[in-house]
Amino acid sequence: MESPPNRAVLLVNDKSRRGKEWFAAAETDLRAAGVELVSARKFRTVPELIRTAESAIRSGVPMVVAGGGDGTFSSIIHLFVNQPTVLGVLPLGTGNAFARDLEIPFNVQGAVNILTSGHVLPVDIATIDDDYFVNIATVGLTTKIADALTNDAKRKYGRMVYLFALARALGQASAFRARLTLDGAEHEFETLQIVVGNGRYHAGPFRLSPEAGIRDGRLTMYALQTTSKSAFIKLAVRLASGTQRNLGEVFGAEFREGRLETTPTKRVTVDGEVGLRTPIHFSCRPAAVRVVVARSADLT
């Protein structure tokens, strides 16, 4: 097993829920554990984060430790593709699905312990059109949910914000027709929700499927094959166990490459950020980024 590098740059999102608290503690604990920090900086904007991380990678720093949520890691993951620089994860967001996949604890001492005593593994990431993402791309209800997940709401309600956002989204949901092409096979149906994911978890602790993993070389998806809102509630109840695809109203698949077209055109939420619109093309990039994970992690 390859041990984590002992020379790093620390970058922490000052706007995340726990960024201000974690920055000083992470810096202190990393140094105490023998990590040579070339620099330790807080950032408030994505462009600032990208510039700083890119500069560190170009300079040959062995590890970049970044603190933030899934959106933070999604914004910089392209910088680490097929690079020797290792990504270290400090989970400072609300859902932290990417950190869950790596089995990183949600406390500063536990996370720093993994960063200094875990091991380095290459993990899969996903592409969507010309960009990369670490966790999830969704169309339909979850885009409405993302609209309600403002930074202010996350700070005020914490993880309970998802329940409020879900209730609001159900009231605003509208059906659409989806045409999916997955590894050459075509599927078409009316739906309210489509989820395409890389890894095991999404929306916090919920599983894409019991078998999904972040080193399995494929993406996992599920979608309602109905416009019934009651069917979505049944799906939501199954998310904790990852068995939502056992429902007759739910379509599921694993694949390497796919395309989604919708009628009408729909907005796409990628790792919590709404920006793209359908049609979209997505694929898996196996073992593309080196990350620090827990030594006990089962990432298959």
PADOLUM-128160 format. One record per residue (C-alpha): residue number from 1; residue in three letters; x, y, z. Coordinates in steps of 0.001 Angstrom, whole numbers, plus 500000, padded with zeros to 6 digits. Layout:
% residues N
<atom k="NUM" r="ala" xx="X" yy="Y" zz="Z"/>
...
***
This chain:
% residues 300
<atom k="1" r="met" xx="500000" yy="500000" zz="500000"/>
<atom k="2" r="glu" xx="501214" yy="503494" zz="499164"/>
<atom k="3" r="ser" xx="501289" yy="505854" zz="502145"/>
<atom k="4" r="pro" xx="500057" yy="509470" zz="501851"/>
<atom k="5" r="pro" xx="502714" yy="512084" zz="500998"/>
<atom k="6" r="asn" xx="504096" yy="514096" zz="503914"/>
<atom k="7" r="arg" xx="504364" yy="517324" zz="501913"/>
<atom k="8" r="ala" xx="501182" yy="519168" zz="500954"/>
<atom k="9" r="val" xx="499212" yy="522326" zz="500280"/>
<atom k="10" r="leu" xx="496088" yy="522963" zz="502380"/>
<atom k="11" r="leu" xx="493106" yy="524766" zz="500799"/>
<atom k="12" r="val" xx="489848" yy="525248" zz="502723"/>
<atom k="13" r="asn" xx="486533" yy="526687" zz="501556"/>
<atom k="14" r="asp" xx="485870" yy="529591" zz="503907"/>
<atom k="15" r="lys" xx="482209" yy="529686" zz="502829"/>
<atom k="16" r="ser" xx="481433" yy="526057" zz="503704"/>
<atom k="17" r="arg" xx="479478" yy="525279" zz="506889"/>
<atom k="18" r="arg" xx="482542" yy="524259" zz="508885"/>
<atom k="19" r="gly" xx="485360" yy="525887" zz="506929"/>
<atom k="20" r="lys" xx="486167" yy="528614" zz="509428"/>
<atom k="21" r="glu" xx="486281" yy="526125" zz="512319"/>
<atom k="22" r="trp" xx="488279" yy="523472" zz="510494"/>
<atom k="23" r="phe" xx="490978" yy="525564" zz="508830"/>
<atom k="24" r="ala" xx="493071" yy="526310" zz="511924"/>
<atom k="25" r="ala" xx="492483" yy="522865" zz="513436"/>
<atom k="26" r="ala" xx="493409" yy="521047" zz="510221"/>
<atom k="27" r="glu" xx="496547" yy="523145" zz="509769"/>
<atom k="28" r="thr" xx="497636" yy="522490" zz="513357"/>
<atom k="29" r="asp" xx="496876" yy="518749" zz="513259"/>
<atom k="30" r="leu" xx="498561" yy="518172" zz="509895"/>
<atom k="31" r="arg" xx="501732" yy="519892" zz="511033"/>
<atom k="32" r="ala" xx="501650" yy="517982" zz="514338"/>
<atom k="33" r="ala" xx="501390" yy="514719" zz="512393"/>
<atom k="34" r="gly" xx="504578" yy="515550" zz="510489"/>
<atom k="35" r="val" xx="503090" yy="516922" zz="507262"/>
<atom k="36" r="glu" xx="505143" yy="519722" zz="505740"/>
<atom k="37" r="leu" xx="502624" yy="522323" zz="504603"/>
<atom k="38" r="val" xx="504067" yy="524310" zz="501713"/>
<atom k="39" r="ser" xx="501154" yy="526707" zz="502157"/>
<atom k="40" r="ala" xx="497799" yy="526839" zz="503938"/>
<atom k="41" r="arg" xx="495140" yy="529109" zz="502479"/>
<atom k="42" r="lys" xx="491440" yy="529819" zz="502733"/>
<atom k="43" r="phe" xx="489430" yy="530620" zz="499607"/>
<atom k="44" r="arg" xx="485978" yy="532073" zz="498993"/>
<atom k="45" r="thr" xx="485460" yy="531617" zz="495244"/>
<atom k="46" r="val" xx="485793" yy="528669" zz="492900"/>
<atom k="47" r="pro" xx="488118" yy="530501" zz="490458"/>
<atom k="48" r="glu" xx="490451" yy="531294" zz="493363"/>
<atom k="49" r="leu" xx="490459" yy="527646" zz="494423"/>
<atom k="50" r="ile" xx="491129" yy="526394" zz="490891"/>
<atom k="51" r="arg" xx="494017" yy="528835" zz="490340"/>
<atom k="52" r="thr" xx="495661" yy="527919" zz="493644"/>
<atom k="53" r="ala" xx="495235" yy="524158" zz="493234"/>
<atom k="54" r="glu" xx="496457" yy="524256" zz="489630"/>
<atom k="55" r="ser" xx="499544" yy="526221" zz="490668"/>
<atom k="56" r="ala" xx="500319" yy="523699" zz="493405"/>
<atom k="57" r="ile" xx="499995" yy="520744" zz="491023"/>
<atom k="58" r="arg" xx="502200" yy="522406" zz="488411"/>
<atom k="59" r="ser" xx="504857" yy="523067" zz="491053"/>
<atom k="60" r="gly" xx="504991" yy="519345" zz="491829"/>
<atom k="61" r="val" xx="503509" yy="519368" zz="495323"/>
<atom k="62" r="pro" xx="502839" yy="515690" zz="496175"/>
<atom k="63" r="met" xx="499427" yy="516284" zz="497793"/>
<atom k="64" r="val" xx="496719" yy="518943" zz="497772"/>
<atom k="65" r="val" xx="494402" yy="518747" zz="500783"/>
<atom k="66" r="ala" xx="491112" yy="520478" zz="499981"/>
<atom k="67" r="gly" xx="488324" yy="521259" zz="502428"/>
<atom k="68" r="gly" xx="484768" yy="521669" zz="501166"/>
<atom k="69" r="gly" xx="481672" yy="519835" zz="499968"/>
<atom k="70" r="asp" xx="480987" yy="517781" zz="496859"/>
<atom k="71" r="gly" xx="480754" yy="520947" zz="494754"/>
<atom k="72" r="thr" xx="484254" yy="521953" zz="495844"/>
<atom k="73" r="phe" xx="485781" yy="518644" zz="494751"/>
<atom k="74" r="ser" xx="483774" yy="518618" zz="491529"/>
<atom k="75" r="ser" xx="485207" yy="522017" zz="490598"/>
<atom k="76" r="ile" xx="488858" yy="520929" zz="490927"/>
<atom k="77" r="ile" xx="488782" yy="517199" zz="490141"/>
<atom k="78" r="his" xx="489789" yy="517787" zz="486498"/>
<atom k="79" r="leu" xx="493143" yy="519143" zz="487701"/>
<atom k="80" r="phe" xx="494058" yy="515755" zz="489212"/>
<atom k="81" r="val" xx="493153" yy="513511" zz="486258"/>
<atom k="82" r="asn" xx="496126" yy="511283" zz="485420"/>
<atom k="83" r="gln" xx="498412" yy="513424" zz="487604"/>
<atom k="84" r="pro" xx="500875" yy="512159" zz="490236"/>
<atom k="85" r="thr" xx="499553" yy="514715" zz="492756"/>
<atom k="86" r="val" xx="497311" yy="513109" zz="495374"/>
<atom k="87" r="leu" xx="493994" yy="514660" zz="496441"/>
<atom k="88" r="gly" xx="493281" yy="514738" zz="500173"/>
<atom k="89" r="val" xx="489664" yy="515266" zz="501256"/>
<atom k="90" r="leu" xx="488415" yy="517275" zz="504233"/>
<atom k="91" r="pro" xx="484580" yy="516896" zz="504208"/>
<atom k="92" r="leu" xx="483112" yy="520305" zz="505053"/>
<atom k="93" r="gly" xx="479838" yy="520190" zz="503116"/>
<atom k="94" r="thr" xx="476306" yy="519099" zz="503968"/>
<atom k="95" r="gly" xx="476008" yy="515806" zz="502074"/>
<atom k="96" r="asn" xx="479698" yy="514854" zz="501642"/>
<atom k="97" r="ala" xx="478893" yy="511856" zz="499420"/>
<atom k="98" r="phe" xx="482390" yy="511823" zz="497885"/>
<atom k="99" r="ala" xx="483976" yy="511672" zz="501357"/>
<atom k="100" r="arg" xx="481587" yy="508872" zz="502342"/>
<atom k="101" r="asp" xx="482792" yy="506868" zz="499366"/>
<atom k="102" r="leu" xx="486376" yy="507272" zz="500593"/>
<atom k="103" r="glu" xx="485329" yy="506515" zz="504205"/>
<atom k="104" r="ile" xx="486632" yy="509851" zz="505484"/>
<atom k="105" r="pro" xx="485239" yy="510767" zz="508955"/>
<atom k="106" r="phe" xx="483253" yy="514005" zz="509266"/>
<atom k="107" r="asn" xx="485411" yy="515441" zz="512023"/>
<atom k="108" r="val" xx="488721" yy="517223" zz="511686"/>
<atom k="109" r="gln" xx="490761" yy="514859" zz="513857"/>
<atom k="110" r="gly" xx="489430" yy="511760" zz="512114"/>
<atom k="111" r="ala" xx="489880" yy="513226" zz="508636"/>
<atom k="112" r="val" xx="493457" yy="514332" zz="509369"/>
<atom k="113" r="asn" xx="494200" yy="510882" zz="510780"/>
<atom k="114" r="ile" xx="493169" yy="509321" zz="507439"/>
<atom k="115" r="leu" xx="495219" yy="511896" zz="505519"/>
<atom k="116" r="thr" xx="498331" yy="510931" zz="507470"/>
<atom k="117" r="ser" xx="497839" yy="507198" zz="508116"/>
<atom k="118" r="gly" xx="495528" yy="506041" zz="505297"/>
<atom k="119" r="his" xx="496710" yy="504910" zz="501888"/>
<atom k="120" r="val" xx="496619" yy="506209" zz="498320"/>
<atom k="121" r="leu" xx="494328" yy="504613" zz="495742"/>
<atom k="122" r="pro" xx="493194" yy="505608" zz="492243"/>
<atom k="123" r="val" xx="489412" yy="506054" zz="492028"/>
<atom k="124" r="asp" xx="486920" yy="506509" zz="489209"/>
<atom k="125" r="ile" xx="485481" yy="509859" zz="488246"/>
<atom k="126" r="ala" xx="482806" yy="510748" zz="485726"/>
<atom k="127" r="thr" xx="482568" yy="513060" zz="482744"/>
<atom k="128" r="ile" xx="479597" yy="515091" zz="481622"/>
<atom k="129" r="asp" xx="479994" yy="516692" zz="478202"/>
<atom k="130" r="asp" xx="483420" yy="518397" zz="478368"/>
<atom k="131" r="asp" xx="483743" yy="518485" zz="482162"/>
<atom k="132" r="tyr" xx="484230" yy="516119" zz="485099"/>
<atom k="133" r="phe" xx="482244" yy="515399" zz="488247"/>
<atom k="134" r="val" xx="482889" yy="513281" zz="491337"/>
<atom k="135" r="asn" xx="479485" yy="512146" zz="492494"/>
<atom k="136" r="ile" xx="476106" yy="512767" zz="490873"/>
<atom k="137" r="ala" xx="474278" yy="514288" zz="487899"/>
<atom k="138" r="thr" xx="470489" yy="514537" zz="488073"/>
<atom k="139" r="val" xx="467572" yy="515788" zz="486009"/>
<atom k="140" r="gly" xx="464067" yy="516500" zz="487249"/>
<atom k="141" r="leu" xx="463000" yy="516722" zz="490885"/>
<atom k="142" r="thr" xx="466505" yy="517035" zz="492279"/>
<atom k="143" r="thr" xx="467120" yy="520184" zz="490266"/>
<atom k="144" r="lys" xx="464164" yy="521715" zz="492099"/>
<atom k="145" r="ile" xx="465677" yy="520431" zz="495345"/>
<atom k="146" r="ala" xx="469039" yy="522015" zz="494468"/>
<atom k="147" r="asp" xx="467310" yy="525373" zz="493949"/>
<atom k="148" r="ala" xx="466219" yy="525278" zz="497599"/>
<atom k="149" r="leu" xx="469616" yy="524183" zz="498962"/>
<atom k="150" r="thr" xx="471062" yy="527648" zz="499366"/>
<atom k="151" r="asn" xx="474114" yy="528239" zz="501550"/>
<atom k="152" r="asp" xx="471948" yy="530171" zz="504021"/>
<atom k="153" r="ala" xx="469461" yy="527284" zz="504233"/>
<atom k="154" r="lys" xx="472265" yy="524731" zz="504747"/>
<atom k="155" r="arg" xx="473785" yy="526807" zz="507542"/>
<atom k="156" r="lys" xx="470397" yy="527285" zz="509217"/>
<atom k="157" r="tyr" xx="468934" yy="523779" zz="508936"/>
<atom k="158" r="gly" xx="471949" yy="521488" zz="508372"/>
<atom k="159" r="arg" xx="471000" yy="518090" zz="506955"/>
<atom k="160" r="met" xx="467297" yy="518715" zz="507673"/>
<atom k="161" r="val" xx="467376" yy="521139" zz="504752"/>
<atom k="162" r="tyr" xx="466940" yy="518175" zz="502386"/>
<atom k="163" r="leu" xx="463467" yy="517422" zz="503810"/>
<atom k="164" r="phe" xx="462290" yy="520995" zz="503330"/>
<atom k="165" r="ala" xx="463747" yy="521089" zz="499833"/>
<atom k="166" r="leu" xx="462084" yy="517764" zz="498914"/>
<atom k="167" r="ala" xx="458648" yy="518941" zz="500039"/>
<atom k="168" r="arg" xx="459009" yy="522098" zz="497986"/>
<atom k="169" r="ala" xx="460246" yy="520199" zz="494924"/>
<atom k="170" r="leu" xx="457314" yy="517764" zz="494968"/>
<atom k="171" r="gly" xx="454922" yy="520688" zz="494768"/>
<atom k="172" r="gln" xx="456721" yy="522064" zz="491702"/>
<atom k="173" r="ala" xx="457500" yy="518793" zz="489880"/>
<atom k="174" r="ser" xx="456712" yy="518481" zz="486165"/>
<atom k="175" r="ala" xx="456925" yy="515381" zz="483981"/>
<atom k="176" r="phe" xx="459192" yy="515029" zz="480947"/>
<atom k="177" r="arg" xx="460059" yy="512429" zz="478321"/>
<atom k="178" r="ala" xx="463530" yy="510907" zz="478510"/>
<atom k="179" r="arg" xx="465518" yy="509050" zz="475864"/>
<atom k="180" r="leu" xx="468564" yy="507244" zz="477293"/>
<atom k="181" r="thr" xx="471301" yy="505563" zz="475281"/>
<atom k="182" r="leu" xx="473462" yy="503431" zz="477591"/>
<atom k="183" r="asp" xx="476378" yy="501524" zz="476037"/>
<atom k="184" r="gly" xx="474415" yy="501472" zz="472789"/>
<atom k="185" r="ala" xx="471077" yy="500275" zz="474247"/>
<atom k="186" r="glu" xx="468138" yy="502710" zz="473999"/>
<atom k="187" r="his" xx="465441" yy="503286" zz="476618"/>
<atom k="188" r="glu" xx="462559" yy="505785" zz="476488"/>
<atom k="189" r="phe" xx="459905" yy="506668" zz="479080"/>
<atom k="190" r="glu" xx="457997" yy="509461" zz="480866"/>
<atom k="191" r="thr" xx="459565" yy="510425" zz="484175"/>
<atom k="192" r="leu" xx="459956" yy="512927" zz="487004"/>
<atom k="193" r="gln" xx="463524" yy="512053" zz="487990"/>
<atom k="194" r="ile" xx="466771" yy="510630" zz="486579"/>
<atom k="195" r="val" xx="469944" yy="510078" zz="488622"/>
<atom k="196" r="val" xx="473374" yy="509186" zz="487201"/>
<atom k="197" r="gly" xx="476111" yy="508553" zz="489746"/>
<atom k="198" r="asn" xx="479747" yy="507660" zz="490253"/>
<atom k="199" r="gly" xx="480462" yy="505809" zz="493470"/>
<atom k="200" r="arg" xx="478220" yy="504334" zz="496138"/>
<atom k="201" r="tyr" xx="476499" yy="507297" zz="497796"/>
<atom k="202" r="his" xx="474536" yy="510377" zz="496764"/>
<atom k="203" r="ala" xx="472567" yy="513100" zz="498587"/>
<atom k="204" r="gly" xx="474487" yy="512295" zz="501754"/>
<atom k="205" r="pro" xx="474035" yy="508732" zz="503073"/>
<atom k="206" r="phe" xx="471787" yy="507334" zz="500322"/>
<atom k="207" r="arg" xx="473041" yy="504493" zz="498129"/>
<atom k="208" r="leu" xx="472818" yy="504421" zz="494363"/>
<atom k="209" r="ser" xx="472613" yy="500632" zz="494638"/>
<atom k="210" r="pro" xx="473972" yy="498000" zz="497029"/>
<atom k="211" r="glu" xx="476639" yy="496983" zz="494475"/>
<atom k="212" r="ala" xx="477804" yy="500429" zz="493293"/>
<atom k="213" r="gly" xx="481370" yy="501502" zz="494082"/>
<atom k="214" r="ile" xx="483868" yy="504196" zz="493229"/>
<atom k="215" r="arg" xx="486375" yy="501703" zz="491782"/>
<atom k="216" r="asp" xx="484055" yy="499487" zz="489734"/>
<atom k="217" r="gly" xx="484786" yy="501165" zz="486383"/>
<atom k="218" r="arg" xx="481187" yy="502087" zz="485629"/>
<atom k="219" r="leu" xx="478432" yy="504573" zz="486358"/>
<atom k="220" r="thr" xx="475180" yy="503653" zz="488092"/>
<atom k="221" r="met" xx="471777" yy="505138" zz="487323"/>
<atom k="222" r="tyr" xx="468148" yy="504905" zz="488324"/>
<atom k="223" r="ala" xx="465040" yy="506691" zz="487061"/>
<atom k="224" r="leu" xx="461314" yy="506701" zz="487641"/>
<atom k="225" r="gln" xx="459438" yy="505096" zz="484754"/>
<atom k="226" r="thr" xx="456255" yy="506893" zz="485783"/>
<atom k="227" r="thr" xx="455027" yy="510426" zz="486463"/>
<atom k="228" r="ser" xx="453397" yy="509428" zz="489750"/>
<atom k="229" r="lys" xx="454531" yy="511508" zz="492731"/>
<atom k="230" r="ser" xx="453493" yy="508694" zz="495077"/>
<atom k="231" r="ala" xx="455961" yy="506439" zz="493229"/>
<atom k="232" r="phe" xx="458700" yy="508953" zz="493971"/>
<atom k="233" r="ile" xx="457832" yy="508785" zz="497678"/>
<atom k="234" r="lys" xx="458168" yy="504983" zz="497546"/>
<atom k="235" r="leu" xx="461517" yy="505430" zz="495803"/>
<atom k="236" r="ala" xx="462694" yy="507897" zz="498464"/>
<atom k="237" r="val" xx="461824" yy="505450" zz="501259"/>
<atom k="238" r="arg" xx="464080" yy="502829" zz="499635"/>
<atom k="239" r="leu" xx="467103" yy="505132" zz="499232"/>
<atom k="240" r="ala" xx="468671" yy="504365" zz="502608"/>
<atom k="241" r="ser" xx="469031" yy="500686" zz="501690"/>
<atom k="242" r="gly" xx="469841" yy="501355" zz="498030"/>
<atom k="243" r="thr" xx="467024" yy="499027" zz="496941"/>
<atom k="244" r="gln" xx="464982" yy="501634" zz="495029"/>
<atom k="245" r="arg" xx="465735" yy="499827" zz="491761"/>
<atom k="246" r="asn" xx="463764" yy="496807" zz="493000"/>
<atom k="247" r="leu" xx="460549" yy="498777" zz="492532"/>
<atom k="248" r="gly" xx="458598" yy="498090" zz="489361"/>
<atom k="249" r="glu" xx="458301" yy="501834" zz="488701"/>
<atom k="250" r="val" xx="462087" yy="502323" zz="488719"/>
<atom k="251" r="phe" xx="464537" yy="501677" zz="485872"/>
<atom k="252" r="gly" xx="468169" yy="500975" zz="486782"/>
<atom k="253" r="ala" xx="471408" yy="500223" zz="484937"/>
<atom k="254" r="glu" xx="475214" yy="500150" zz="485124"/>
<atom k="255" r="phe" xx="477173" yy="501385" zz="482118"/>
<atom k="256" r="arg" xx="480403" yy="502970" zz="480874"/>
<atom k="257" r="glu" xx="479024" yy="505610" zz="478512"/>
<atom k="258" r="gly" xx="475624" yy="507178" zz="477931"/>
<atom k="259" r="arg" xx="473567" yy="510022" zz="476511"/>
<atom k="260" r="leu" xx="470367" yy="511629" zz="477806"/>
<atom k="261" r="glu" xx="467900" yy="513603" zz="475712"/>
<atom k="262" r="thr" xx="464686" yy="515069" zz="477138"/>
<atom k="263" r="thr" xx="461486" yy="516654" zz="475899"/>
<atom k="264" r="pro" xx="461229" yy="519422" zz="476886"/>
<atom k="265" r="thr" xx="464841" yy="520496" zz="477521"/>
<atom k="266" r="lys" xx="465652" yy="520208" zz="481228"/>
<atom k="267" r="arg" xx="468232" yy="521726" zz="483542"/>
<atom k="268" r="val" xx="470898" yy="519398" zz="484956"/>
<atom k="269" r="thr" xx="472255" yy="519424" zz="488516"/>
<atom k="270" r="val" xx="475877" yy="518268" zz="488765"/>
<atom k="271" r="asp" xx="477285" yy="517717" zz="492273"/>
<atom k="272" r="gly" xx="474773" yy="520198" zz="493663"/>
<atom k="273" r="glu" xx="475329" yy="522910" zz="491042"/>
<atom k="274" r="val" xx="472734" yy="523726" zz="488361"/>
<atom k="275" r="gly" xx="474201" yy="524862" zz="485045"/>
<atom k="276" r="leu" xx="473977" yy="522451" zz="482120"/>
<atom k="277" r="arg" xx="470906" yy="521603" zz="480055"/>
<atom k="278" r="thr" xx="469952" yy="518455" zz="478192"/>
<atom k="279" r="pro" xx="470988" yy="516774" zz="475982"/>
<atom k="280" r="ile" xx="474069" yy="515570" zz="477879"/>
<atom k="281" r="his" xx="476712" yy="512891" zz="477355"/>
<atom k="282" r="phe" xx="478344" yy="511119" zz="480298"/>
<atom k="283" r="ser" xx="481006" yy="508457" zz="480826"/>
<atom k="284" r="cys" xx="483171" yy="506799" zz="483469"/>
<atom k="285" r="arg" xx="486909" yy="507427" zz="483709"/>
<atom k="286" r="pro" xx="488224" yy="504428" zz="485692"/>
<atom k="287" r="ala" xx="491070" yy="504911" zz="488187"/>
<atom k="288" r="ala" xx="491661" yy="508473" zz="486950"/>
<atom k="289" r="val" xx="492461" yy="510325" zz="490197"/>
<atom k="290" r="arg" xx="494710" yy="509386" zz="493126"/>
<atom k="291" r="val" xx="493113" yy="510048" zz="496533"/>
<atom k="292" r="val" xx="493793" yy="509258" zz="500190"/>
<atom k="293" r="val" xx="491342" yy="506735" zz="501660"/>
<atom k="294" r="ala" xx="490985" yy="504890" zz="504962"/>
<atom k="295" r="arg" xx="493123" yy="501758" zz="505182"/>
<atom k="296" r="ser" xx="489989" yy="499835" zz="506123"/>
<atom k="297" r="ala" xx="487986" yy="501216" zz="503175"/>
<atom k="298" r="asp" xx="486145" yy="498716" zz="500981"/>
<atom k="299" r="leu" xx="485827" yy="500653" zz="497725"/>
<atom k="300" r="thr" xx="484926" yy="497782" zz="495405"/>
***
